[in-house]
Amino acid sequence: MLTLISRSLVRSSRACASLLLVLAVILAPSLSSAASPNLLIFYADDLGYGELGCQGNPQIPTPNIDSIARNGVRFTQGYVAATYCSPSRAGLMTGRYPTRFGHEFNSVANVTGLHLKETTLADRLKKLGYATACVGKWHLGGGPAYRPTKRGFDEFYGTLANTPFFHPTNFVDSRISDDVRPVTDAAFYTTDAYAERSLDWLGRNKSKPWFLYLPFNAQHAPLQALPKYLDRFPKITDQKRKTFAAMMSAMDDAVGRVLAKVREFRQEENTLVFFISDNGGPTESTTSQNGPLRGFKMTTFEGGPRVPFMVQWKGRIPAGKTYDLPVMNLDVMPTILTAAGSRIDPAWKLDGVDLLPYITGANRNRPHETLYWRYGPQWGIRHGDMKLVVSRGGGPEPELYDLAKDIGESKNLASAQPAKVKELQALWSKWSAEQAEPSAPDSPAKGKAKKSGGKKKQ
């Protein structure tokens, strides 16, 4: 009898052990990711503040991008640390003002790239055990030492700088080689191709914590779109605007496909998602709209650094909320790293903050009392709701605006409040003195239009 009981217990124990093993295999991805949330950044290019349905523009439906705001938080005063492409990305990838390490102009990416002493977000996440991929437009250096796979990314699929949407130039697929190769496929369209590669990469890495950085080249010039997207806008008669709309519809589809794949893997509630534009829209050259804001890309008026900016983390942050205090793309790194379980070392000298306590209401203070910009002779400082700015399209002397009452920077208060001008000028000058000299001189894009009516085409 004892022998039979012993055998029965052994069989039961083995059955339980087998069951536990099966459950462990099934639950391992979700248990692992519960401790380490997945991380996803969509970074649009030259998308104006006034575009997107959730930003108040009904002309071009963007249901998938809008869903991030609906399921999370939309920042009405979201900024980037620079007013055009490469420095904006340098700020995002380091959590530091790009001027701190000389990355003031796009020309830095053309001459060298993101300073090799700087540690990227991908570098830090790899140390935490994350799979990492960059799919899209890099624009932080084209030399071998500056490419994504040398800056913390396991994989790179995209272009090293600006590119056409068809037959993209400076294209790299690191699964084949880190070398640039031509794209000869006539059907290749960057936005669609980036979505396809992203889905494939997510499928390969779904069982481990992952970080996907998807910087589109949409909505940057040249304006190019596939017929299937152009056909969605028969009522837009202006061809330039129609193409812009088609490009944005393609980007929205791509965002939707990636988000759907995350849901398919049942990882939505364990994935922190950001959608941000790298800078404001260049307006006339692409039809991009900056809504009520003055200025545009490559200016320090609000239309340059103030951008669509939203975050989603289902079940962890409020849904359908707007947050009305200023935040910046420099906040993405500390927010992500803290969510991933990392301690922010003061020695890193990050300029951003972890946004989660602010958007959940645990911290009711302002994330930033002061924000700064420097772009050659153009500069700006926002202290509280007051902004002092010198910008192309404005006058030679600093202009002062109360952004709480005048989002369009239409009423210059400088002559009425000289003490405030002096205070903000001193704050900015102190900050500027702490910044590095540009590591490469500014080299304006060829064919830039001359000043006309207080604005320039970009």
Secondary structure as GFF3:
##gff-version 3
##sequence-region A 1 458
A	DSSP	alpha_helix	2	35	.	.	.	ID=ss1
A	DSSP	beta_strand	38	44	.	.	.	ID=ss2
A	DSSP	three_ten_helix	53	55	.	.	.	ID=ss3
A	DSSP	alpha_helix	63	70	.	.	.	ID=ss4
A	DSSP	beta_strand	73	75	.	.	.	ID=ss5
A	DSSP	beta_strand	78	79	.	.	.	ID=ss6
A	DSSP	alpha_helix	85	94	.	.	.	ID=ss7
A	DSSP	three_ten_helix	98	101	.	.	.	ID=ss8
A	DSSP	alpha_helix	107	111	.	.	.	ID=ss9
A	DSSP	alpha_helix	121	127	.	.	.	ID=ss10
A	DSSP	beta_strand	131	137	.	.	.	ID=ss11
A	DSSP	three_ten_helix	144	146	.	.	.	ID=ss12
A	DSSP	three_ten_helix	148	150	.	.	.	ID=ss13
A	DSSP	beta_strand	155	159	.	.	.	ID=ss14
A	DSSP	beta_strand	171	173	.	.	.	ID=ss15
A	DSSP	alpha_helix	190	204	.	.	.	ID=ss16
A	DSSP	beta_strand	210	215	.	.	.	ID=ss17
A	DSSP	alpha_helix	227	230	.	.	.	ID=ss18
A	DSSP	alpha_helix	239	264	.	.	.	ID=ss19
A	DSSP	three_ten_helix	268	270	.	.	.	ID=ss20
A	DSSP	beta_strand	271	277	.	.	.	ID=ss21
A	DSSP	three_ten_helix	283	285	.	.	.	ID=ss22
A	DSSP	beta_strand	309	312	.	.	.	ID=ss23
A	DSSP	beta_strand	321	323	.	.	.	ID=ss24
A	DSSP	beta_strand	327	328	.	.	.	ID=ss25
A	DSSP	three_ten_helix	329	331	.	.	.	ID=ss26
A	DSSP	alpha_helix	332	339	.	.	.	ID=ss27
A	DSSP	three_ten_helix	346	348	.	.	.	ID=ss28
A	DSSP	alpha_helix	356	360	.	.	.	ID=ss29
A	DSSP	beta_strand	370	375	.	.	.	ID=ss30
A	DSSP	beta_strand	378	383	.	.	.	ID=ss31
A	DSSP	beta_strand	386	390	.	.	.	ID=ss32
A	DSSP	beta_strand	399	402	.	.	.	ID=ss33
A	DSSP	alpha_helix	418	433	.	.	.	ID=ss34
###
